[in-house]
Amino acid sequence: METCTAVKVTPTAAGDVEVRCAKPADHVTRGDLQHEARLGAFPVRWRSS
């Protein structure tokens, strides 16, 4: 499965880290505007602008 190419820089205690959306590549075109990634055990969510 091809994943979404959206990325987000999120702050952590060790500095900023870039995370990549783990949802399918077409989720935005299907109306799901929320991207989602995991940073260790923590979910990182953001919306397309």
Protein Blocks (a to p, Z undefined) as FASTA:
>chain_A
ZZdfbdcddddfkbpcddddfbdfklmmnopabdcddehjbccddddZZ
